């Protein structure tokens, strides 16, 4: 299951309900892949999007996933630039190269991959 830029638009209660539903519908061995703005890296710009309700960082989202019975497989606090909406958005063909860089300049989004706990 994949969700990109979703959870920050939900209330805390709705995030909890969504995570419980994700866990319910995932098949055994299934993975939840989340790409989200990382509040820790982009606090100044985070609420420039008026639809953002809940600040989430790689640390807080990892804790939240554990609290909802997920095991973390991957946590990358710096994954993608915060946005590709600018004129640089025409350069999306460079994303594979960007993802191979050892350092991620302008990163503002995180990646978390988790699987439901076996307990």
N, C-alpha and C positions, 0 to 999 in steps of 0.2 A: 504494500500500500504506500502511496506517495502523496505527500501534501507539501505544497510550496506556498509560503507566505499566507498562511491560514490562521494559525492559532493566535497571533497577536491581534486579530480582529474580533476575538471572542472574549467574553467575561471569564473570570476564573472558574465559575461554576460550569460554564459551557465547555471550557477546555477540559475540565475533569470528566465531564460526560462524554466528550469526543474521544478522549484517550481510552475510557472504558469501552466505548463502542468499537474503536479500532482493535483493541485487544480481543473483544468478543468475536469479531468477524475474521480476524486473521487465522489462517490455517496453521496447523502445527508446523513449525519451522519458518513461518512467514515473517516478513520483515516490514517494519514501519520506517519509512525514510522521510525525514523532515528537513526542509530548508526554510530557515526563518531569519529575519533581521536579528542581529545580536545586539541587544541593548547595551551591553558592556562596551561594544566597539563604536556604537553610533548613537549615543544618548542624545546628543545635540539635535540630530535629524529625525530621531525616532518618531516623535509626535508631529513632524511636519505633515505626515499623512494623518488627516483628521479622523480616519477610520480605525487607527490603532487604539486599542483599549487597554491591553495588558502588556507591560514590558517583560520580555523574556531574554535571558542570556543563556549562553551555552551551559553555564553552571546551574542556573535555576531550572532550566528545562531538563537537564540530566537528572536532577534531584526529583523533579515532578514525574518523569518517566519511571524512575525506580519506585516512587511512592504508589504508582499505578501498576505495579507488578510487571515492569519491563526490564529486561537485561540489555544493557548498552553494548553494542558492537563497535560503534564508531562515534566519536565526538570530535568535531573539528570546529573550533571557535572561529577560525578565519577560513572561509570557504570561497565565497564569491563577493564581488563588489556589492554594495548596498543596492544599487540600482543600475540598470542599463538603459534608462529612459532618456539620457542625455544624447548629445550628438554622437557620443562614443557607442551608443546602442547599435549603430551600423557596423560595429566591429565585432559582433558576436562570433564571427568565424574564428576569432582569436581565443575564444574560451578554452579550447583544448590545450593550447599552449599555456595559458594562464594557470590552468589546473595542474600543470606539471612543474610550475615554479616552486622552488623551495621556500620562498617568501611570497606572501600575497599582499602586495600594495593595494590600498583602497578597499580591502576586505571589510565588509560590514554584515555579511550573512554567514550563518553557521549551518553545519550539516550534522544531523544526528541520525544514526541507524540503530534500531532496537528490535528486539524480538520478545514476545511474551515470555515471562518466566515460566519455568516448568513446574513450579510449586503450586 
